[in-house]
Amino acid sequence: MFKSAFVPGLLFALLCTGAQADEGKHVFWEVTGRHNTLYLLGSVHMLHNTDRALPPVTEAAYLDAETIVEELDLLAAPADIAGSAGLALQTLPQGKTLAGVLGAELYARLQKAAASLHIDTDFLAGMQPWYVAMLLTQTRLLRQGFSPMDGVDYQIAERARRDGKPLRGLETAVEQLSLFANLSLEEQRDFLRATLDEPDAARELADITAAWRRGDLSLLESLLRKGADESPAFFKALTTDRNLRWLPELEKMLADPVNDYLVVTGALHMVGDNGLVALLRRQGYKVEQK
């Protein structure tokens, strides 16, 4: 499991479908309700600080929408992550240490990688391996100029805050953390090992961003499904299961007689046979890529 570090977690959950977008189109769709419009924007959760511009279709959708909906309420998420429930999902059970659960060989590899990134392994001593893997990836990306603060979701959330526009989450930070904390320790070790084996996250994310900007859905799929077949149960939990939980919420929005909505999630959730676009089409909605 996790022979390839495809798992994006809180950093850049992405995926796409198997057909290339028409020229000039984006990872963006309009869904027509009976009385309103639901805009779907597939996002990249971390963008480079020199390449943070949002697709032009975003502006009109943002202005038209009365409410912004994202995977998480990113403005509330930090407090949830730092709260008792969030911390419990990040830390090992009492009496266990990271060195102990990793074993000597893997822990030595981690120490070497952490030192190169100026991460104090004493700080990591009580953390679960999944958290450490994600911290390594995020730190590597930050050093290469990628930041969640420049990501699509955060830019839109911050604008909503400034404008006083309502912002809602499809799930809580604790629910999202649970996806990783519920992995067995063996699976978490595999996740960390895969992260150590594939250190060039910045190059992968740059390639993903370029395909996303072009709306090249076919290339996105080939980039983002890397490793998915090696852990199908987790991939299902990360994608399909969450999409099915979110679908009723989207249908409630489409039943709103007055308000329009802009829904922003990682492109992982927007497309594919069990993506939100396909699920809504199967429910009979008109869904048009823009």
ZITASUL-V681950 format. One record per helix or strand of 2 or more residues. SS is the DSSP state (alpha for helix, beta for strand). FROM is the first residue (numbers start at 0). LEN is the number of residues. Records with the same first field share a line. If there is no record, write none. Layout:
SS->FROM-LEN + FROM-LEN
This chain:
beta->27-5 + 36-7 + 46-2 + 66-4 + 145-2 + 165-4 + 260-6 + 285-4
alpha->56-8 + 73-9 + 83-7 + 97-5 + 103-13 + 128-15 + 147-3 + 151-12 + 172-9 + 184-13 + 200-14 + 216-8 + 227-11 + 239-15 + 266-3 + 275-7
